[in-house]
Amino acid sequence: MSEFSSKTEFASKEEKVHYIFSKIAKRYDLMNSLLSLWQHKLWRSATMRRMNVRSGQSAVDVCTGTGDWALSLATAAGPAGKVVGVDFCEPMLEEGIRKAAKAGMADRVEMLHGNAMALPFADSTFDYATIGFALRNVPDIEQVIREMKRVVKPGGLVVSLELSKPERPIFRSIYYFYFEKVLPKLGSLAAKDDVSYSWLPESLRGFPDRQGLANLFEHVGLVNVESKPLTFGIAAMHIGYKPKE
Ligand SMILES: C[S@@+](CC[C@H](N)C(=O)[O-])C[C@H]1O[C@@H](n2cnc3c(N)ncnc32)[C@H](O)[C@@H]1O
């Protein structure tokens, strides 16, 4: 039995999220693929294509987890680029460090322990700040987007890839049945864990829909904001530019 196995009460959302990802770190990649029916890989590549990262550019992947996005960014930015992944959950970062080493990219991606609410970087450091499937998990979405805007250079991009709320009513009803009723049971059976996979639907309930998140991007001062639904709106890509000074 792990030290976490019986915990069900948490002092804050942050504590709960930290507990969940510490617990599922080793299974996270597999569960991600199974529960999204491998769709997350398509969403990630569509987002990378839209970003068009060039050799020598720099990026921070906020809430990088096991580092999938950080590794894609490092591949695109090449040896002359600079990529940092930041996460507050050590077991997730350890998986990311292991994957980077396995891919022969340990010297191309820095995996840093840190909190998305107060990023440990100077203003205007990176060409891109990305966040994947994590805005739902942070205590204050607006604060995290503000931090991402702060650390990108003028003209740089803030990019989120996140689960969203399907807009077509019939599809939405079918999807919500899967997401609210079936998926937590599958997750609980496969991962032998109730808290973690009931968190998925719980975290989406209070999260803004696609237009709401685009509005938040604009509210913090990002410009030319784009949002794109993915797989009938199950997920969405949001992009905003930091204005040039
Ligand atoms: C669903 S996972 C996403 C991981 C990765 N970005 C991906 O695309 O697969 C959410 C991650 O956000 C991290 N996280 C949540 N809140 C955080 C915070 N306040 N600061 C840093 N990391 C945080 C968790 O530790 C976890 O690794």
The ligand as a Gaussian input file, in Angstrom:
#p B3LYP/6-31G(d) Opt

LIG

0 1
 C       -2.850000      16.204000     -17.075000
 S       -1.164000      16.442000     -16.702000
 C       -0.553000      17.089000     -18.224000
 C        0.881000      16.743000     -18.480000
 C        1.423000      17.188000     -19.825000
 N        1.369000      18.604000     -19.995000
 C        0.752000      16.505000     -20.989000
 O        0.416000      17.199000     -21.955000
 O        0.573000      15.282000     -20.962000
 C       -1.208000      17.889000     -15.679000
 C        0.151000      18.245000     -15.103000
 O        0.049000      19.536000     -14.519000
 C        0.880000      19.573000     -13.362000
 N        0.437000      20.695000     -12.531000
 C       -0.803000      20.928000     -12.064000
 N       -0.836000      22.079000     -11.364000
 C        0.426000      22.590000     -11.398000
 C        1.011000      23.771000     -10.883000
 N        0.305000      24.642000     -10.170000
 N        2.330000      23.995000     -11.143000
 C        3.056000      23.106000     -11.859000
 N        2.556000      21.948000     -12.356000
 C        1.245000      21.700000     -12.133000
 C        0.668000      18.205000     -12.754000
 O        1.687000      17.866000     -11.851000
 C        0.644000      17.320000     -13.996000
 O        1.936000      16.848000     -14.305000

